[in-house]
Amino acid sequence: QVQLVESGGGLVQSGGSLRLSCAASGRTGVPYTMGWFRQAPGKEREFVGKISSGGGRTNYADSVVGRFTISRGVNAMNTMYLQMNSLKPEDTAVYYCTVAKVGFSENWVPAAMLYWGNGTLVTVSS
């Protein structure tokens, strides 16, 4: 089992920045492919981005390309970050850290994820 805890959410004005963190605990001796999803009120959970187990590859949803960056901590297997810049009101959502059942190159949908954090709320005001 792996437990994931997100932090760093909050209220920010449009154009601002936030950095989310995800701390993994439990069975973290194996490197995992990890990523972020988000869910806005009344909408389905959607893919935001992912990072390979070694941290060398990333991939993002079109809606966040050029604005969001995913990275791993120094202890790569245990910590992941989501740097969000140029935030827009449409980025308002609960952001979830996740560990995938599928490989990095496969299609990431919620059903393909193995572990989830409880989420952290990001609110972007206009």
N, CA, C and O atoms as a DFTB+ gen file, in Angstrom:
504 C
 N C O
     1  1       0.826      -1.198       0.000
     2  2       0.000       0.000       0.000
     3  2       0.864       1.252       0.000
     4  3       1.935       1.281       0.605
     5  1       0.391       2.271      -0.676
     6  2       1.063       3.567      -0.709
     7  2       0.046       4.619      -0.306
     8  3      -1.080       4.630      -0.804
     9  1       0.442       5.493       0.590
    10  2      -0.414       6.606       0.986
    11  2       0.147       7.881       0.343
    12  3       1.354       8.122       0.352
    13  1      -0.748       8.674      -0.206
    14  2      -0.370       9.911      -0.873
    15  2      -1.047      11.080      -0.181
    16  3      -2.248      11.040       0.087
    17  1      -0.275      12.125       0.109
    18  2      -0.819      13.312       0.774
    19  2      -0.409      14.543      -0.024
    20  3       0.778      14.810      -0.211
    21  1      -1.410      15.287      -0.491
    22  2      -1.163      16.514      -1.226
    23  2      -1.178      17.709      -0.281
    24  3      -1.827      17.682       0.765
    25  1      -0.460      18.750      -0.661
    26  2      -0.488      20.007       0.091
    27  2      -0.152      21.141      -0.858
    28  3       0.340      20.921      -1.964
    29  1      -0.428      22.371      -0.406
    30  2      -0.046      23.542      -1.182
    31  2      -1.179      24.248      -1.888
    32  3      -0.969      25.292      -2.505
    33  1      -2.383      23.695      -1.808
    34  2      -3.508      24.347      -2.442
    35  2      -3.888      25.630      -1.722
    36  3      -3.420      25.903      -0.617
    37  1      -4.744      26.412      -2.367
    38  2      -5.191      27.649      -1.748
    39  2      -5.869      28.551      -2.750
    40  3      -6.231      28.132      -3.850
    41  1      -6.036      29.798      -2.350
    42  2      -6.675      30.810      -3.181
    43  2      -5.611      31.702      -3.797
    44  3      -4.722      32.194      -3.102
    45  1      -5.707      31.908      -5.102
    46  2      -4.743      32.745      -5.810
    47  2      -5.473      33.542      -6.871
    48  3      -6.500      33.104      -7.389
    49  1      -4.952      34.694      -7.188
    50  2      -5.554      35.509      -8.233
    51  2      -5.142      35.000      -9.612
    52  3      -4.108      34.353      -9.776
    53  1      -5.968      35.306     -10.580
    54  2      -5.656      34.944     -11.958
    55  2      -4.288      35.512     -12.355
    56  3      -3.984      36.676     -12.093
    57  1      -3.473      34.665     -12.992
    58  2      -2.121      35.057     -13.354
    59  2      -1.079      34.683     -12.324
    60  3       0.119      34.774     -12.590
    61  1      -1.518      34.268     -11.161
    62  2      -0.607      33.915     -10.081
    63  2      -0.070      32.504     -10.199
    64  3      -0.314      31.801     -11.179
    65  1       0.671      32.106      -9.171
    66  2       1.325      30.797      -9.161
    67  2       1.070      30.074      -7.846
    68  3       0.846      30.694      -6.806
    69  1       1.108      28.764      -7.919
    70  2       1.055      27.897      -6.739
    71  2       1.937      26.695      -6.995
    72  3       2.152      26.298      -8.140
    73  1       2.446      26.118      -5.918
    74  2       3.217      24.884      -6.022
    75  2       2.586      23.844      -5.121
    76  3       2.526      24.007      -3.902
    77  1       2.117      22.772      -5.737
    78  2       1.554      21.664      -4.988
    79  2       2.624      20.616      -4.726
    80  3       3.532      20.410      -5.531
    81  1       2.495      19.965      -3.590
    82  2       3.403      18.880      -3.236
    83  2       2.610      17.605      -3.015
    84  3       1.443      17.642      -2.626
    85  1       3.255      16.482      -3.265
    86  2       2.666      15.179      -2.992
    87  2       3.722      14.337      -2.296
    88  3       4.799      14.094      -2.841
    89  1       3.403      13.899      -1.096
    90  2       4.322      13.060      -0.328
    91  2       3.779      11.642      -0.269
    92  3       2.635      11.422       0.129
    93  1       4.600      10.687      -0.663
    94  2       4.203       9.280      -0.653
    95  2       4.826       8.581       0.542
    96  3       5.971       8.850       0.905
    97  1       4.071       7.692       1.143
    98  2       4.591       6.883       2.246
    99  2       4.061       5.467       2.108
   100  3       3.139       5.205       1.335
   101  1       4.649       4.568       2.860
   102  2       4.263       3.167       2.748
   103  2       5.265       2.419       1.896
   104  3       6.470       2.499       2.138
   105  1       4.787       1.699       0.909
   106  2       5.664       0.900       0.048
   107  2       6.300       1.782      -1.028
   108  3       5.927       1.726      -2.200
   109  1       7.263       2.593      -0.605
   110  2       7.888       3.522      -1.546
   111  2       9.259       3.052      -1.975
   112  3      10.028       3.834      -2.535
   113  1       9.590       1.788      -1.726
   114  2      10.878       1.270      -2.143
   115  2      10.957       1.015      -3.634
   116  3      12.047       0.869      -4.187
   117  1       9.803       0.959      -4.290
   118  2       9.736       0.748      -5.739
   119  2       9.396       2.071      -6.396
   120  3       8.450       2.736      -5.974
   121  1      10.146       2.477      -7.426
   122  2       9.814       3.745      -8.082
   123  2       8.514       3.638      -8.863
   124  3       8.316       2.682      -9.613
   125  1       7.644       4.593      -8.694
   126  2       6.352       4.600      -9.355
   127  2       6.276       5.704     -10.396
   128  3       6.910       6.751     -10.264
   129  1       5.496       5.453     -11.422
   130  2       5.092       6.529     -12.316
   131  2       3.954       7.268     -11.623
   132  3       2.966       6.655     -11.217
   133  1       4.093       8.573     -11.490
   134  2       3.131       9.355     -10.721
   135  2       2.587      10.505     -11.551
   136  3       3.154      10.872     -12.580
   137  1       1.491      11.061     -11.091
   138  2       0.927      12.172     -11.829
   139  2      -0.122      12.917     -11.052
   140  3      -0.325      12.700      -9.858
   141  1      -0.793      13.818     -11.775
   142  2      -1.826      14.656     -11.198
   143  2      -3.088      14.610     -12.053
   144  3      -3.036      14.630     -13.283
   145  1      -4.205      14.550     -11.369
   146  2      -5.511      14.749     -11.967
   147  2      -6.162      15.922     -11.256
   148  3      -5.695      16.359     -10.204
   149  1      -7.237      16.427     -11.829
   150  2      -8.013      17.468     -11.158
   151  2      -9.485      17.276     -11.465
   152  3      -9.866      16.684     -12.475
   153  1     -10.306      17.802     -10.551
   154  2     -11.748      17.713     -10.733
   155  2     -12.383      19.026     -10.321
   156  3     -12.321      19.424      -9.159
   157  1     -12.988      19.687     -11.282
   158  2     -13.702      20.933     -11.032
   159  2     -15.136      20.615     -10.631
   160  3     -15.641      19.539     -10.950
   161  1     -15.795      21.531      -9.942
   162  2     -17.181      21.296      -9.525
   163  2     -18.079      20.961     -10.712
   164  3     -18.108      21.682     -11.709
   165  1     -18.804      19.864     -10.589
   166  2     -19.738      19.471     -11.628
   167  2     -19.115      18.851     -12.858
   168  3     -19.811      18.586     -13.838
   169  1     -17.817      18.616     -12.822
   170  2     -17.138      18.050     -13.985
   171  2     -16.458      16.725     -13.619
   172  3     -16.280      16.401     -12.445
   173  1     -16.090      15.979     -14.648
   174  2     -15.391      14.725     -14.432
   175  2     -13.924      14.983     -14.086
   176  3     -13.351      16.020     -14.418
   177  1     -13.349      14.002     -13.411
   178  2     -11.928      14.094     -13.087
   179  2     -11.121      14.009     -14.382
   180  3     -11.397      13.168     -15.238
   181  1     -10.125      14.885     -14.520
   182  2      -9.358      14.923     -15.758
   183  2      -7.855      14.877     -15.494
   184  3      -7.370      15.322     -14.454
   185  1      -7.147      14.334     -16.454
   186  2      -5.702      14.222     -16.406
   187  2      -5.056      15.602     -16.513
   188  3      -5.472      16.433     -17.321
   189  1      -4.027      15.835     -15.683
   190  2      -3.270      17.083     -15.724
   191  2      -1.863      16.836     -16.269
   192  3      -1.428      17.511     -17.203
   193  1      -1.160      15.877     -15.690
   194  2       0.199      15.592     -16.136
   195  2       0.766      14.400     -15.414
   196  3       0.186      13.927     -14.436
   197  1       1.905      13.903     -15.887
   198  2       2.532      12.728     -15.310
   199  2       4.040      12.827     -15.422
   200  3       4.568      13.580     -16.239
   201  1       4.732      12.051     -14.583
   202  2       6.186      12.017     -14.595
   203  2       6.633      10.573     -14.443
   204  3       6.042       9.805     -13.684
   205  1       7.677      10.215     -15.168
   206  2       8.157       8.840     -15.133
   207  2       8.807       8.530     -13.788
   208  3       9.103       9.427     -12.998
   209  1       9.017       7.250     -13.551
   210  2       9.536       6.823     -12.261
   211  2      10.902       7.429     -11.966
   212  3      11.217       7.716     -10.810
   213  1      11.713       7.625     -12.997
   214  2      13.025       8.213     -12.790
   215  2      13.037       9.723     -12.878
   216  3      14.050      10.359     -12.587
   217  1      11.925      10.295     -13.273
   218  2      11.817      11.753     -13.368
   219  2      12.280      12.335     -14.688
   220  3      12.251      13.553     -14.867
   221  1      12.712      11.486     -15.625
   222  2      13.268      12.009     -16.864
   223  2      12.251      12.371     -17.930
   224  3      12.570      13.095     -18.872
   225  1      11.044      11.880     -17.794
   226  2      10.002      12.160     -18.785
   227  2       8.777      12.744     -18.106
   228  3       8.387      12.326     -17.016
   229  1       8.174      13.733     -18.783
   230  2       6.919      14.307     -18.327
   231  2       5.975      14.441     -19.520
   232  3       6.395      14.443     -20.677
   233  1       4.709      14.552     -19.204
   234  2       3.679      14.731     -20.234
   235  2       2.530      15.482     -19.596
   236  3       2.203      15.264     -18.430
   237  1       1.906      16.384     -20.381
   238  2       0.879      17.253     -19.822
   239  2      -0.365      17.293     -20.700
   240  3      -0.306      17.054     -21.907
   241  1      -1.471      17.595     -20.076
   242  2      -2.684      17.880     -20.826
   243  2      -2.480      19.167     -21.615
   244  3      -1.747      20.060     -21.190
   245  1      -3.137      19.249     -22.768
   246  2      -2.977      20.427     -23.622
   247  2      -3.335      21.717     -22.886
   248  3      -2.738      22.765     -23.131
   249  1      -4.298      21.633     -21.999
   250  2      -4.789      22.828     -21.313
   251  2      -3.764      23.442     -20.358
   252  3      -3.919      24.596     -19.956
   253  1      -2.727      22.698     -19.990
   254  2      -1.751      23.209     -19.024
   255  2      -0.336      23.283     -19.581
   256  3       0.573      23.749     -18.895
   257  1      -0.139      22.832     -20.806
   258  2       1.200      22.855     -21.401
   259  2       1.755      24.278     -21.397
   260  3       1.073      25.231     -21.773
   261  1       3.010      24.395     -20.964
   262  2       3.655      25.698     -20.932
   263  2       3.383      26.488     -19.670
   264  3       4.025      27.509     -19.426
   265  1       2.437      26.026     -18.862
   266  2       2.108      26.722     -17.612
   267  2       2.414      25.873     -16.376
   268  3       2.809      26.401     -15.337
   269  1       2.234      24.584     -16.492
   270  2       2.440      23.672     -15.358
   271  2       3.687      22.832     -15.580
   272  3       4.006      22.457     -16.708
   273  1       4.387      22.541     -14.490
   274  2       5.588      21.709     -14.553
   275  2       5.580      20.712     -13.398
   276  3       5.387      21.086     -12.241
   277  1       5.793      19.442     -13.729
   278  2       5.869      18.387     -12.717
   279  2       7.333      18.014     -12.507
   280  3       8.107      17.914     -13.459
   281  1       7.689      17.815     -11.263
   282  2       9.053      17.405     -10.953
   283  2       9.027      16.455      -9.763
   284  3       8.028      16.340      -9.054
   285  1      10.155      15.779      -9.568
   286  2      10.311      14.893      -8.414
   287  2      11.269      15.552      -7.430
   288  3      12.094      16.391      -7.793
   289  1      11.132      15.149      -6.184
   290  2      12.030      15.639      -5.167
   291  2      13.391      14.973      -5.267
   292  3      13.619      14.100      -6.104
   293  1      14.290      15.408      -4.390
   294  2      15.634      14.831      -4.358
   295  2      15.542      13.339      -4.090
   296  3      16.231      12.537      -4.719
   297  1      14.689      12.983      -3.157
   298  2      14.355      11.575      -2.924
   299  2      13.230      11.232      -3.882
   300  3      12.058      11.294      -3.512
   301  1      13.572      10.876      -5.098
   302  2      12.620      10.867      -6.208
   303  2      11.417       9.972      -5.987
   304  3      10.343      10.246      -6.522
   305  1      11.567       8.927      -5.227
   306  2      10.469       7.985      -5.108
   307  2       9.396       8.455      -4.144
   308  3       8.297       7.899      -4.130
   309  1       9.684       9.450      -3.348
   310  2       8.759       9.803      -2.277
   311  2       8.037      11.130      -2.436
   312  3       7.011      11.347      -1.791
   313  1       8.537      12.012      -3.267
   314  2       7.956      13.351      -3.341
   315  2       7.812      13.793      -4.794
   316  3       8.675      13.541      -5.635
   317  1       6.692      14.459      -5.059
   318  2       6.435      14.989      -6.390
   319  2       5.852      16.385      -6.238
   320  3       5.170      16.680      -5.257
   321  1       6.125      17.240      -7.214
   322  2       5.641      18.615      -7.176
   323  2       4.891      18.970      -8.456
   324  3       5.131      18.397      -9.519
   325  1       3.985      19.922      -8.326
   326  2       3.294      20.496      -9.477
   327  2       3.409      22.010      -9.360
   328  3       2.730      22.633      -8.543
   329  1       4.269      22.593     -10.180
   330  2       4.408      24.044     -10.222
   331  2       3.412      24.584     -11.226
   332  3       3.440      24.225     -12.404
   333  1       2.527      25.452     -10.749
   334  2       1.474      25.990     -11.601
   335  2       1.659      27.486     -11.728
   336  3       1.596      28.217     -10.739
   337  1       1.889      27.939     -12.951
   338  2       2.080      29.362     -13.236
   339  2       0.974      29.866     -14.149
   340  3       0.259      29.079     -14.768
   341  1       0.841      31.171     -14.226
   342  2      -0.167      31.792     -15.102
   343  2      -1.530      31.148     -14.896
   344  3      -2.207      30.784     -15.858
   345  1      -1.919      31.015     -13.664
   346  2      -3.172      30.331     -13.353
   347  2      -4.381      31.105     -13.868
   348  3      -4.398      32.336     -13.900
   349  1      -5.383      30.340     -14.265
   350  2      -6.614      30.897     -14.817
   351  2      -7.790      30.426     -13.955
   352  3      -7.686      29.404     -13.276
   353  1      -8.900      31.157     -13.976
   354  2     -10.069      30.710     -13.205
   355  2     -10.493      29.283     -13.568
   356  3     -10.989      28.551     -12.711
   357  1     -10.306      28.889     -14.804
   358  2     -10.697      27.533     -15.215
   359  2      -9.776      26.449     -14.652
   360  3     -10.055      25.261     -14.815
   361  1      -8.694      26.837     -13.999
   362  2      -7.838      25.869     -13.310
   363  2      -8.381      25.531     -11.915
   364  3      -7.853      24.650     -11.236
   365  1      -9.420      26.225     -11.501
   366  2     -10.024      25.961     -10.193
   367  2     -10.536      24.524     -10.131
   368  3     -11.346      24.108     -10.959
   369  1     -10.057      23.774      -9.144
   370  2     -10.410      22.355      -9.030
   371  2      -9.759      21.780      -7.777
   372  3      -8.908      22.411      -7.150
   373  1     -10.174      20.588      -7.435
   374  2      -9.435      19.788      -6.463
   375  2      -8.389      19.004      -7.243
   376  3      -8.703      18.331      -8.224
   377  1      -7.155      19.101      -6.799
   378  2      -6.035      18.446      -7.478
   379  2      -5.628      17.199      -6.695
   380  3      -5.437      17.240      -5.480
   381  1      -5.500      16.089      -7.428
   382  2      -5.200      14.794      -6.817
   383  2      -3.867      14.262      -7.316
   384  3      -3.570      14.284      -8.511
   385  1      -3.085      13.790      -6.380
   386  2      -1.852      13.080      -6.689
   387  2      -2.197      11.611      -6.897
   388  3      -3.073      11.075      -6.220
   389  1      -1.516      10.967      -7.824
   390  2      -1.863       9.593      -8.120
   391  2      -0.637       8.763      -8.504
   392  3       0.350       9.281      -9.027
   393  1      -0.729       7.486      -8.234
   394  2       0.233       6.484      -8.707
   395  2      -0.495       5.603      -9.698
   396  3      -1.615       5.165      -9.438
   397  1       0.133       5.339     -10.835
   398  2      -0.552       4.650     -11.921
   399  2      -0.361       3.135     -11.873
   400  3       0.670       2.634     -11.425
   401  1      -1.392       2.416     -12.351
   402  2      -1.291       0.980     -12.610
   403  2      -0.650       0.722     -13.962
   404  3      -0.038      -0.322     -14.184
   405  1      -0.796       1.680     -14.857
   406  2      -0.319       1.516     -16.230
   407  2       1.011       2.218     -16.407
   408  3       1.453       2.973     -15.541
   409  1       1.642       1.958     -17.541
   410  2       2.926       2.562     -17.812
   411  2       2.828       4.023     -18.218
   412  3       1.743       4.525     -18.511
   413  1       3.960       4.695     -18.233
   414  2       4.006       6.114     -18.561
   415  2       3.406       6.398     -19.932
   416  3       2.703       7.395     -20.096
   417  1       3.662       5.556     -20.908
   418  2       3.250       5.831     -22.286
   419  2       1.810       5.441     -22.583
   420  3       1.306       5.705     -23.675
   421  1       1.154       4.824     -21.633
   422  2      -0.227       4.411     -21.861
   423  2      -1.191       5.551     -21.556
   424  3      -0.807       6.583     -21.006
   425  1      -2.456       5.341     -21.928
   426  2      -3.474       6.360     -21.726
   427  2      -3.832       6.450     -20.247
   428  3      -4.187       5.445     -19.631
   429  1      -3.745       7.614     -19.693
   430  2      -4.034       7.806     -18.285
   431  2      -5.466       8.271     -18.100
   432  3      -5.810       9.402     -18.443
   433  1      -6.286       7.408     -17.564
   434  2      -7.655       7.718     -17.187
   435  2      -7.790       7.339     -15.724
   436  3      -6.991       6.553     -15.216
   437  1      -8.794       7.886     -15.030
   438  2      -8.907       7.604     -13.586
   439  2      -8.914       6.116     -13.246
   440  3      -8.336       5.708     -12.239
   441  1      -9.565       5.305     -14.082
   442  2      -9.655       3.873     -13.780
   443  2      -8.305       3.170     -13.878
   444  3      -8.157       2.049     -13.390
   445  1      -7.332       3.803     -14.494
   446  2      -6.013       3.193     -14.672
   447  2      -5.052       3.558     -13.543
   448  3      -3.874       3.201     -13.586
   449  1      -5.554       4.267     -12.538
   450  2      -4.706       4.666     -11.427
   451  2      -4.841       3.674     -10.276
   452  3      -5.892       3.069     -10.066
   453  1      -3.731       3.526      -9.532
   454  2      -3.681       2.536      -8.469
   455  2      -3.948       3.163      -7.095
   456  3      -4.713       2.618      -6.298
   457  1      -3.319       4.299      -6.827
   458  2      -3.488       4.981      -5.549
   459  2      -3.834       6.446      -5.800
   460  3      -3.423       7.042      -6.795
   461  1      -4.605       7.008      -4.862
   462  2      -5.007       8.408      -4.930
   463  2      -4.757       9.080      -3.584
   464  3      -4.879       8.463      -2.526
   465  1      -4.407      10.357      -3.655
   466  2      -4.437      11.164      -2.455
   467  2      -5.847      11.673      -2.228
   468  3      -6.750      11.398      -3.019
   469  1      -6.034      12.416      -1.148
   470  2      -7.359      12.961      -0.830
   471  2      -7.644      14.265      -1.538
   472  3      -8.781      14.739      -1.531
   473  1      -6.643      14.848      -2.144
   474  2      -6.857      16.052      -2.920
   475  2      -6.583      17.333      -2.147
   476  3      -6.671      17.375      -0.920
   477  1      -6.247      18.379      -2.904
   478  2      -6.059      19.707      -2.330
   479  2      -6.737      20.709      -3.249
   480  3      -6.596      20.635      -4.470
   481  1      -7.475      21.648      -2.661
   482  2      -8.291      22.574      -3.436
   483  2      -7.471      23.766      -3.897
   484  3      -6.772      24.407      -3.113
   485  1      -7.574      24.046      -5.193
   486  2      -6.977      25.240      -5.790
   487  2      -8.108      26.106      -6.320
   488  3      -8.924      25.656      -7.125
   489  1      -8.150      27.347      -5.865
   490  2      -9.169      28.287      -6.316
   491  2      -8.480      29.490      -6.932
   492  3      -7.655      30.144      -6.295
   493  1      -8.829      29.773      -8.179
   494  2      -8.237      30.902      -8.890
   495  2      -9.324      31.946      -9.105
   496  3     -10.317      31.684      -9.784
   497  1      -9.139      33.111      -8.535
   498  2     -10.137      34.173      -8.663
   499  2      -9.809      35.050      -9.865
   500  3      -8.648      35.238     -10.230
   501  1     -10.865      35.577     -10.463
   502  2     -10.678      36.403     -11.668
   503  2     -10.471      37.862     -11.299
   504  3     -10.297      38.703     -12.181
